[in-house]
Amino acid sequence: MSVDVIAVLTAFNRKEKTIKSLALFERAAKAAGLTYSAVLVDDESTDGTAQAVEQSYTWVKVIRGKGDLYWCRGMALAVTEALKEESAHILWLNDDTDLNENALRIMSGAGIELKNIYGKSGIIVGCTTSDGGDVSYGGLKSISSFRKFSYQRVFQEHQSIECDAMNGNAVLITREDVQKIGNLDVKYEHAMGDIDYALMAKKLGIKIFTAPEIVGICGQNSDKGTSKDVSLGLLTRWDKMLSRKELPPKSWFHFTFKHGGVLAPLYFIWPYIKFWGQAFKSCRKKMSDCD
């Protein structure tokens, strides 16, 4: 059976958030008058996420991973399954993103407007806030041509803004464009897959725009327990930076050499040099303060 939109999600031990996210997706689809289904990849949760979703939502196809997929590879598997069904759109959705009731009406409407203006479909990025505060995730603009992988979030009420990249929390893509771009790149161990996908789309001439209104709530990740947490020891922070969830060298190397051109070696090494440069500067300041 063909549907208007298939949501694709990956989950790991956030049962209540996942259940709520799917419920709010269903509400948004109904409010927009869209037929819907979803594919959820549960990456071996131990809190009963997969079972709870299967019991709650017959319209969700649950695929069980083995605990080694993480976000990018889990999403790639979900997209592969979604493409086996007929649908007009695929919606990337993080399981900690709570869509507003009018979210899909706004996003699908923006897609129609984009096609009317440019004569072809494009990617619509939904911007979220942290519980009604500042924009937490959404469309991204490159800071400069030289710092091409340094981004700032962009959003403007009542106006769609063209983007260079995107966060993958709530992204609406036509099936036609998914087939043109392909799937998420499974060489990424966790993150980077959303920005990589945007860059691949732009190389194919597919435009990316923000939706003209906030589409939901998703709290921004805290620095606590990460490489930016100055309460941790320096070597612990370094290990965090190299971990799968931050800037693992293998994934970062693949990303920078895929998109960085002749400056790829510089883009690759810079964040690691920056980390130790800031650490050295901080140590010198502490020593100076002790004098």
C-alpha positions in Angstrom: 0.0 0.0 0.0 1.3 3.4 -0.9 1.5 6.1 1.7 2.3 9.8 1.7 5.1 9.7 4.2 7.2 7.0 5.9 9.1 8.1 9.0 12.5 6.4 9.6 14.0 6.3 13.0 16.7 4.5 15.0 16.4 3.9 18.8 18.4 2.7 21.7 17.1 2.5 25.3 14.8 5.6 25.1 11.5 3.7 25.2 9.3 6.5 26.5 10.9 9.1 24.2 10.5 6.8 21.2 6.9 6.0 22.0 6.1 9.7 22.3 7.9 10.6 19.2 6.0 8.1 17.1 2.7 9.2 18.7 3.4 12.9 17.8 4.4 11.9 14.3 1.1 10.1 13.9 -0.8 13.2 15.2 1.1 15.5 12.8 0.4 13.2 9.8 -3.3 13.1 10.5 -3.4 16.8 11.0 -1.8 17.3 7.6 -4.2 14.8 6.0 -1.3 12.5 5.1 -1.3 8.7 5.0 1.7 7.3 6.9 3.8 4.5 8.2 7.2 4.2 9.9 10.3 2.0 10.1 12.1 1.9 13.4 15.5 0.3 13.8 16.0 -0.7 17.4 19.7 -1.2 18.0 19.4 -3.9 20.7 17.7 -1.8 23.4 17.4 -3.5 26.8 14.5 -1.4 28.0 11.8 -3.1 25.9 11.6 -0.4 23.2 11.0 -2.8 20.3 8.3 -4.7 22.1 6.6 -1.6 23.3 6.5 -0.1 19.8 5.2 -3.3 18.2 2.4 -3.4 20.8 1.5 0.2 20.5 1.7 0.9 16.7 0.7 -1.7 14.1 1.8 0.8 11.4 5.5 0.7 12.5 7.8 -1.9 11.1 10.4 -2.7 13.7 13.8 -4.0 12.7 16.2 -5.3 15.4 19.9 -4.4 15.2 22.7 -6.0 17.2 23.9 -3.0 19.1 26.6 -1.9 16.7 24.6 0.4 14.2 24.4 3.7 16.1 22.7 6.6 14.3 24.0 6.7 10.8 24.0 3.0 10.1 20.7 2.5 11.8 19.1 5.2 9.7 20.6 3.8 6.6 19.0 0.4 7.4 15.7 2.1 8.1 15.8 4.0 4.7 16.6 0.7 2.9 13.5 -0.9 4.4 11.4 2.2 3.7 12.3 2.2 0.0 10.8 -1.3 -0.2 7.4 0.4 0.3 5.7 2.9 -2.0 5.6 6.4 -0.6 5.8 10.0 -1.7 8.2 11.1 1.0 10.6 9.8 3.6 10.8 11.7 6.9 14.0 11.4 8.9 13.0 11.7 12.6 15.0 11.5 15.7 13.3 9.5 18.4 13.9 12.4 20.9 12.2 14.9 18.6 8.6 15.9 19.5 6.8 17.2 16.4 4.3 19.9 16.7 0.8 19.1 15.5 1.3 21.3 12.4 4.8 20.1 11.6 4.1 18.0 8.6 1.6 20.5 7.2 4.3 23.1 7.4 7.1 20.9 6.0 5.0 19.4 3.1 3.7 22.9 2.3 7.2 24.2 2.1 8.1 21.4 -0.2 5.2 22.3 -2.6 6.2 25.9 -2.5 9.8 25.0 -3.3 8.8 22.9 -6.3 6.5 25.7 -7.6 9.4 28.2 -7.4 12.3 26.1 -8.7 10.4 23.5 -10.8 11.8 20.6 -8.9 11.6 19.1 -5.4 14.1 19.7 -2.6 14.9 18.8 1.0 12.9 20.5 3.7 14.6 20.7 7.1 12.5 21.1 10.2 14.0 23.4 12.9 13.4 22.5 16.5 13.8 24.4 19.8 14.9 23.4 23.2 11.5 23.5 25.0 10.5 26.7 23.3 13.9 28.4 23.6 16.6 28.9 21.0 16.8 26.9 17.9 18.5 23.6 18.8 18.7 21.7 15.5 17.8 22.4 11.8 19.3 24.1 8.8 23.0 25.0 8.7 25.0 27.6 6.8 28.7 27.5 6.3 30.6 30.3 8.1 33.0 30.9 5.2 34.3 29.3 2.1 37.6 28.6 3.9 36.0 27.2 7.0 33.6 25.1 4.9 32.8 22.6 7.6 32.1 25.1 10.4 28.4 25.8 10.4 25.9 28.1 12.1 22.2 27.3 12.5 19.8 29.4 10.5 16.1 30.0 10.9 13.7 32.8 10.1 10.0 32.8 11.0 7.6 32.8 8.0 10.5 32.4 5.5 12.4 29.4 4.2 16.2 29.8 4.2 18.4 28.0 1.8 21.0 25.8 3.7 24.4 24.4 3.0 23.9 21.4 5.4 21.4 20.1 8.0 20.9 18.3 11.2 19.0 15.1 10.7 16.4 15.5 13.5 13.4 16.2 11.2 14.0 16.1 7.5 11.4 15.6 4.7 12.8 14.2 1.4 10.8 13.1 -1.6 11.2 9.5 -2.6 12.5 10.7 -6.0 15.3 12.7 -4.4 16.2 9.8 -2.0 16.6 7.6 -5.1 18.8 10.3 -6.8 21.0 10.9 -3.8 21.2 7.3 -2.5 21.3 6.2 1.1 23.2 7.5 4.1 26.9 6.6 3.9 27.5 3.7 6.3 31.2 4.5 6.6 30.2 6.9 9.3 30.3 5.3 12.7 27.6 7.5 14.3 27.3 11.2 13.4 28.3 13.2 10.2 25.9 11.2 8.0 23.3 14.0 7.9 25.8 16.7 6.9 27.4 14.4 4.4 23.9 13.6 2.9 23.2 17.3 2.5 26.6 17.9 0.7 25.9 15.0 -1.6 22.4 16.4 -2.4 23.9 19.8 -3.2 26.4 18.3 -5.5 23.5 16.9 -7.5 21.8 20.3 -7.6 19.1 19.4 -5.0 18.3 22.4 -2.9 17.9 22.4 0.9 15.6 24.8 2.7 14.4 25.2 6.3 10.7 25.0 7.0 9.3 28.5 7.7 8.1 27.7 11.2 9.5 25.7 14.2 8.3 22.2 13.8 9.0 20.7 17.2 11.0 20.3 20.3 14.4 18.6 20.7 16.7 19.4 23.6 20.3 20.3 22.6 22.9 17.8 23.7 24.8 18.9 26.8 28.5 19.3 26.9 28.6 17.3 30.2 30.6 14.1 29.8 32.0 15.1 26.4 35.4 16.4 25.3 34.1 20.0 26.0 33.5 19.1 29.7 36.4 20.9 31.4 35.6 19.1 34.7 37.1 16.0 33.2 40.8 15.2 33.0 42.6 16.1 29.8 43.3 12.6 28.6 39.7 11.6 29.4 38.5 14.5 27.2 40.9 13.5 24.4 39.5 9.9 24.5 36.0 11.4 24.4 36.9 13.4 21.3 38.2 10.4 19.5 35.1 8.3 20.4 32.4 7.1 18.0 30.0 9.8 19.3 32.3 12.8 18.7 35.1 13.0 16.1 36.4 9.5 15.4 39.4 9.8 13.1 38.2 7.1 10.7 34.9 8.8 10.1 36.3 12.3 10.1 39.0 11.3 7.6 36.4 9.8 5.3 34.2 13.0 5.5 37.0 15.5 5.0 38.6 13.7 2.1 35.2 13.1 0.5 34.2 16.8 0.6 37.3 18.8 1.4 39.1 18.9 -1.9 42.8 19.9 -1.9 42.4 21.3 1.6 41.2 17.9 3.0 44.4 17.2 5.0 44.2 20.6 6.7 40.5 20.1 7.5 41.2 16.6 8.9 44.0 17.6 11.2 42.7 21.0 12.4 40.2 20.0 15.1 42.8 17.7 16.8 45.5 20.4 16.7 42.9 22.9 18.0 42.1 20.6 21.0 45.7 20.4 22.1 46.4 24.1 21.4 43.5 25.0 23.7 44.7 22.5 26.3 48.2 24.0 26.2 46.8 27.5 26.4 44.7 26.6 29.4 47.6 24.9 31.2 49.8 28.0 30.6 47.1 30.2 32.1 46.7 28.1 35.2 50.5 28.2 35.7 50.5 31.9 35.2 47.7 32.3 37.8 49.8 30.3 40.3 52.8 32.7 40.0 
